[in-house]
Amino acid sequence: MIAEAGADPELIPAGVGHTEAVRERSSILAALTGALSDESLTRIVVVAGPQLPDAFCAAVVGRIMLAERLDLDIALVLPHATPASKVYGLPTGAAAAALAVEGAAAELPLIRDDMAIVLLGQARQRGVDGPFDGESYVDSELLIRGKAKAVVIEPTTTMPGVRARLDKRFRAKWHLGRAAQTGAPALIVERDGITAPRPTKRSTFYRHQHNWKLVRP
């Protein structure tokens, strides 16, 4: 089990050994290295702290993906409701800790982007200082050509795996696909509450070639 530094100790299942980590690549990699080398391991529990819990869980799942250990059951213990808990119908707090030990896992589409960063809750592709001017597609379907405030992207629990819509005052229609792609002279990408440090010209979120196994009610 891996617990984020600062996580509520009461959310760490009793009798389960754990390693602490912070939301940084080197820290998560160090915490996971020993566990992922154990071929007898069947489940890993991720206990998130109170600040941006979806981002911490996504970082851990991303390292598991890159280590090619998506055969593992993955249980997420989120301290409070988040976009990911809503997407996947997960309990939070003490109920999540109990489910992590006792629940069964289901195979679901795993969503990542072109930077190999996993998305668990919600992402936004937006302009640097105001609307962006570009093109956005869900698979081959044109979502927007021209100016838009932002594109909102979420995973889905069923195929094809991704849904996207325009960020409007009155909620726009969701479009389903395997991938959501936006291109513009300058885009800022937000993933699970984390804003990328620099603009990009293109951003794509898509279904990974392998599913992941999430412990769900």
Beta strands, then each sheet from edge to edge (+ up, - down):
strand 1: 2-4
strand 2: 19-21
strand 3: 43-47
strand 4: 73-77
strand 5: 104-108
strand 6: 111-113
strand 7: 118-119
strand 8: 123-126
strand 9: 132-138
strand 10: 141-148
strand 11: 150-155
strand 12: 162-166
strand 13: 175-177
strand 14: 179-191
strand 15: 194-195
strand 16: 200-207
strand 17: 212-216
sheet 1: 2+ 1+ 3+ 4+ 17+ 5-
sheet 2: 7+ 6- 16+ 14- 8+ 11- 12+ 13-
sheet 3: 7+ 6- 16+ 14- 9+ 10-
sheet 4: 7+ 6- 16+ 14- 15+
end
